Amino acid sequence: MSRGKPIPVNLHILDKDYVVACPEEERDTLIASAHYLNEKVQLVREGGKVVSTERIVVVSALNIIHEYLHYKQDKESDMLAISNEIGELQEKIGLALSSIKH
């Protein structure tokens, strides 16, 4: 799939404005990502324990990655459970079909 021509997107994070280029079809996702990051950064800043901007950003990034890894682990567990259920259903269908043939 070819990506469109990059367009400038204005983002506001941690009381600063940034202009980032991205393909037009990814604009909305980029803006949503920036809003999410800004929310997390504000939470860390309001917590008051972290003072420097660099540390606020690093702690926020760690929090976001931590959330992501938990989400990924939960998704993988769900996929394994679904796969097991499908296997059990296939086995039941196979048994039912073999009993019909005999």
Legacy VTK file of the C-alpha trace (Angstrom):
# vtk DataFile Version 3.0
C-alpha trace
ASCII
DATASET POLYDATA
POINTS 102 float
0.000 0.000 0.000
1.478 3.351 -0.958
1.435 6.169 1.527
0.272 9.631 0.663
2.409 12.718 0.581
3.438 13.851 4.079
1.504 16.799 5.457
2.392 19.031 8.405
0.386 18.344 11.565
0.339 20.732 14.526
0.579 19.051 17.921
0.484 20.513 21.426
2.356 18.509 24.055
3.512 19.663 27.476
2.622 23.297 26.774
4.702 23.347 23.596
3.694 23.285 19.957
5.263 20.875 17.497
4.850 20.469 13.756
5.302 16.882 12.593
5.035 15.562 9.041
3.029 12.410 8.468
0.996 10.814 5.679
-2.468 12.350 5.478
-4.180 9.023 6.173
-2.331 8.801 9.518
-3.133 12.349 10.635
-6.045 11.469 12.935
-4.108 8.679 14.630
-1.115 10.964 15.159
-3.328 13.649 16.705
-5.008 11.080 18.972
-1.565 9.796 19.997
-0.411 13.301 20.846
-3.552 13.919 22.932
-3.011 10.658 24.785
0.657 11.475 25.403
-0.245 14.953 26.613
-2.807 13.508 29.061
-0.207 11.103 30.468
2.423 13.840 30.704
-0.006 16.116 32.543
-0.838 13.330 35.026
2.850 12.806 35.799
3.423 16.553 36.070
0.426 17.008 38.394
1.696 14.156 40.562
4.420 16.567 41.617
7.101 13.956 42.307
8.868 14.452 38.966
10.163 17.943 38.252
12.310 18.110 35.125
10.639 18.030 31.730
12.926 15.242 30.553
12.034 13.041 33.528
8.319 13.788 33.087
8.525 12.619 29.478
10.570 9.510 30.353
8.199 8.498 33.178
5.212 9.103 30.886
6.787 6.983 28.144
7.461 4.183 30.634
3.849 4.334 31.833
2.529 4.157 28.273
4.793 1.215 27.376
3.765 -0.534 30.593
0.083 -0.132 29.630
0.825 -1.372 26.117
2.675 -4.465 27.320
-0.187 -5.358 29.677
-2.656 -4.887 26.827
-0.514 -7.025 24.516
-0.178 -9.770 27.130
-3.943 -9.759 27.764
-4.601 -9.910 24.020
-2.203 -12.835 23.598
-3.887 -14.675 26.493
-7.283 -14.034 24.925
-6.058 -15.302 21.553
-4.711 -18.478 23.164
-8.028 -19.065 24.945
-9.950 -18.523 21.702
-7.605 -20.861 19.841
-8.138 -23.542 22.494
-11.917 -23.096 22.273
-11.776 -23.430 18.486
-9.717 -26.607 18.823
-12.266 -28.080 21.239
-15.133 -27.164 18.905
-13.324 -28.722 15.944
-12.834 -31.902 17.940
-16.542 -32.009 18.884
-17.557 -31.405 15.269
-15.214 -34.163 14.117
-16.683 -36.595 16.655
-20.229 -35.632 15.679
-19.487 -36.080 11.975
-17.799 -39.432 12.511
-20.770 -40.694 14.542
-23.133 -39.681 11.718
-21.051 -41.550 9.104
-21.187 -44.815 11.054
LINES 1 103
102 0 1 2 3 4 5 6 7 8 9 10 11 12 13 14 15 16 17 18 19 20 21 22 23 24 25 26 27 28 29 30 31 32 33 34 35 36 37 38 39 40 41 42 43 44 45 46 47 48 49 50 51 52 53 54 55 56 57 58 59 60 61 62 63 64 65 66 67 68 69 70 71 72 73 74 75 76 77 78 79 80 81 82 83 84 85 86 87 88 89 90 91 92 93 94 95 96 97 98 99 100 101
